[in-house]
Amino acid sequence: MNAQLHPVSDPVARNLEVVDRHMRDEARDPDGVLALYTEDAVLEIPGRGQRFDTLEAIRDNYVRMFASMAEIEIHPMDRFATANRVVDECLVRLRITGDGLVNVPVPIGARAELRLLHVFHMRDGRIAREEVFEGWRRLDG
């Protein structure tokens, strides 16, 4: 585990740091972000019918997804944690540039706004489960 993270004695602060690093680095360093997950981690995006239950599948999803986005603006709204959960809410504006975002209600080429809610289930300072809830709105046309 990264030596810069808070010790086990402060699990809430540690969980917040892990999620902050995840949100900051998932697009630019998907391989590095995998170290933040447990070996048995699961990522689910129920609104798009997606479930990834291996680290390789989670990584591949991030690579495909972020390769299909441009003009990304992220506006944090709220983040809070307990010893076992972190909830992160943000507003994202982006342009869809490819087909790596599966089952999205916005066509390729469109500009969209995405209300994004993550619920991270934490275990020993790592992400054991990530649930992503999305609300999409097309901004152009």
C-alpha positions, 0 to 999 in steps of 0.5 A: 500500500502507498506509504502516503496513505493514512494508517489503519488507525484512521480508516475513514481518512484512508478510504477518502484518500484511496477514492480520491486517487482512484477518481483522479487517476482512473483515466490516465493510469488504469494500471496504477489504479488497479492497486487500489482494488482488492483481488476479488473486486467487482465493478458494476454499472447497473443502468448500462447492464455492465458487471466486471468481476476481474481486475483485468476486466475492470482495467479493460473497461477503463481503457475502452471507456476513456478512449471514447471520451473527449472534452471531459469536465468533472465538477465534484459535488459531494464525497463522504466516507465511513470505515466501510463505504465511500460515496462520491457524487459529481457532474461530468460533461463530455463528448462521446467519441467512440463505442467504448461506452457500452449501452449509453443513451447518447450517440457517438459525437454528442456532447452530454452531461452525466450525473455520476454517483459512485458507491465504493465498498471498502475492505482494508483500505482498498476498493472491494466493490464499486457501484456506478449510478449514472444519469445521462442528458444530451447537451447538443441537439 
